[in-house]
Amino acid sequence: MSLVWLALAAIAVWALVRLGRQTERRGQGHWRVTATLFSAVLIAGAVLLAARGAWLPAAALAGAGLWLTLSSRQRSAAPRGEAMSAAEARSLLGVSTDATRQEINTAWKRLMTRAHPDQGGTEGLASRLNAARDRLLKH
C-alpha cells in the first residue's frame, strides 16, 4: 500500500510543478489549470483502482487522464500574418499610451525575466513580448 501512496504523491508533485509553469495569455490559463487538476484526479483514481485489482476501469481512467494532459498542452499558435495593434502591445507590456522608450524597455525587461524560455516561460509568450516592444518602439 505504501507504493500507492508514493504514486499519489508523485502525481500531486507533477500537478504542482505543471501548475507553477503556467504562463499564458489572459483567459487561457484557466483551462490548463482545470485540465491539470482534473487529469491528476483521473490518474490518481486509476492508481487506486489498479491497487484494488480493477484493471479495466484503471486503464480507462489513466487513458482519459493522459489524453486530457496531452490535449491541454497543445497551444494554439497566433496567426503569423496578423500584426499586433499598438493598443494590444501596450496592454501586453502594461504601459500607458504616452510611455517613453525607456519605460517600454523597462517593462519589456521586467516581463522578459519571467517569460523567457530559459526562465521557465514559453517561446510563444517571449515572442509576443518581443513583437509588442518592437511595435511600440517603431510606432
N, C-alpha and C positions, 0 to 999 in steps of 0.2 A: 504494500500500500504506500510505502514511502516513495516509490518510483512514480506513482500517480501524483503525489504532492509535488515532486520535483518537476514533473511535466507541466503541472498547472502553474507553478512559479515561473517556469521558463516562458510560458505563454503570456503571463502578466508582464514580465520584463520586456518581452518583444513588443507588446502593445504600448507600453510606456515609452520605449525608445522610438517607436514609429510615431506616436503622438507628439513627441518632442521635436521631431523633424518636420512638422507640418509648416510649410512656408508657402502659402498660396494666396492668390488674389482674394479679395473680399467676396464672400458668398460661396466659394468653392471648398473652403476648409471644413465646413460643417459636414459635408458629405463624406469626406475622408475620415473625419473623427468618428462619425457614426458607423461607417463601414468597418473601421479598425476595431471598435468596441464590439460590434455585433459579430465579426468574424472571430474575435478572441473568445467570445462566449460559445460560438458554434464549435470551435476546435477544442475548447475545454470540455464541452459536453461530449464530444467524440472520445476524448481521453477517458472520461468517467464511464461511458458506455463500454468502451473496449476493456476497461479494467473489470467490468462485471460480466464480460463474455458475450455481449451483444455486438457482434462484429459487423453485421449488415447495417444497422442504424448508425453505428460508429463511423463506418466508411462513408455513409451518406452525409452525415454532419461534417466530417472532415473535408469531404469534397466540396460541400457548399461553403464552408469557411475559407478554403483555399481559393475557390472561384471568386468569392467576394473580395478577398485580399488582392488578388491579381487584377480584377476589374477596377478596383478603386485606385490602383497605382497608375493606370493609364491616364495620361494627361492629354487634354485636348489642346493642340497647338493653335495659337492665334494665326489667322491668315497672314501670310507673309506679304502679300501685296497691299494690305491695308495699312495706311500711315496713321501714326498716333497723333491725335489732336493736341493742341497746346494745353487745353483745359485738362485733358486726361493725363498729360505729362506732369502738369502742376499738381494734380491730385495724387498721382503716384509718388512723387517726391515730397509732397507735403509742403510746398512753398506757395507764397501768395503771387498775385498777378504782377506785382511790382518788385519781384525778387531780383537782386543783383546777381552777377556772375558768381561772386564769392558765396552768396547764400545758396545758390543752386549747387555749386560744387561741394559745399559743406554738407548739404542734405544728401547728396549722392554718396559721398564718402561714408556718412553715418549709416545709411541704409545698406550700402555695399559690404560693410564689415560683417553684416549678418546674412546677407543674401548670396554672397559669393559661394560657389560650389565647394571650394576648399574649406569653408567655414560651416558646412552643413546645409547650405542653401541649394537652390536649384539653378540649372543653367537658364531655364526659361525666365525666371524672375530676374536674374542678373542681366540678361539681355534686354528685358523690358526696362530696367533701370537705366541701362546704358542708352537705350533709344530715347527715353524720356529726357535724360540730360542733354543728349545731342540735339533733340528737337528744341529744347528751351534755349540752348546756347546759340543755335543757328538762327533762332527767331529774332 
